[in-house]
Amino acid sequence: MDMKIALNALSALSQQTRMEVFRLLVRAGDEGMLSGEIGEVLGVRQNTMSTNLAILLNAGLVRNERQGRSVRYFADFEGIRSLLAFLLEDCCGGQPERCGPLLDEIAFAC
């Protein structure tokens, strides 16, 4: 991942609704959620939700699949992994043992 892509992803997450959508889709896991369901859970109008989902999609943090007339959204775990790898690329100044607690916390949360 390059700096521009990482900045785009972080920028996408810097807005409250998009952060809430992202976290909701991470919790939904492999099942994902229909766009309408996401809007209902978060109390966000359809057109506003569509805009926010498009920004997250463009940032590589979510992916979607068309299911008939509906669109199901999923957290893009590969995109998330790439962003985390970029952020932690030079972790702990060449002392990987210092990163252990951070990596354990991330792994535990999964």
Secondary structure as the mmCIF struct_conf table of DSSP 4:
data_model
#
loop_
_struct_conf.conf_type_id
_struct_conf.id
_struct_conf.beg_label_comp_id
_struct_conf.beg_label_asym_id
_struct_conf.beg_label_seq_id
_struct_conf.end_label_comp_id
_struct_conf.end_label_asym_id
_struct_conf.end_label_seq_id
HELX_RH_AL_P HELX_RH_AL_P1 MET A 3 ALA A 12
TURN_TY1_P TURN_TY1_P1 LEU A 13 SER A 14
BEND BEND1 GLN A 15 GLN A 15
HELX_RH_AL_P HELX_RH_AL_P2 GLN A 16 ALA A 28
HELX_RH_3T_P HELX_RH_3T_P1 GLY A 29 GLU A 31
STRN STRN1 MET A 33 LEU A 34
HELX_RH_AL_P HELX_RH_AL_P3 SER A 35 LEU A 42
TURN_TY1_P TURN_TY1_P2 GLY A 43 GLY A 43
HELX_RH_AL_P HELX_RH_AL_P4 GLN A 46 ASN A 58
TURN_TY1_P TURN_TY1_P3 ALA A 59 GLY A 60
BEND BEND2 LEU A 61 LEU A 61
STRN STRN2 VAL A 62 GLN A 67
TURN_TY1_P TURN_TY1_P4 GLY A 68 ARG A 69
STRN STRN3 SER A 70 ALA A 75
HELX_RH_AL_P HELX_RH_AL_P5 PHE A 77 LEU A 87
TURN_TY1_P TURN_TY1_P5 LEU A 88 ASP A 90
HELX_RH_3T_P HELX_RH_3T_P2 CYS A 91 GLY A 94
HELX_RH_3T_P HELX_RH_3T_P3 PRO A 96 CYS A 99
HELX_RH_AL_P HELX_RH_AL_P6 GLY A 100 ALA A 109
#
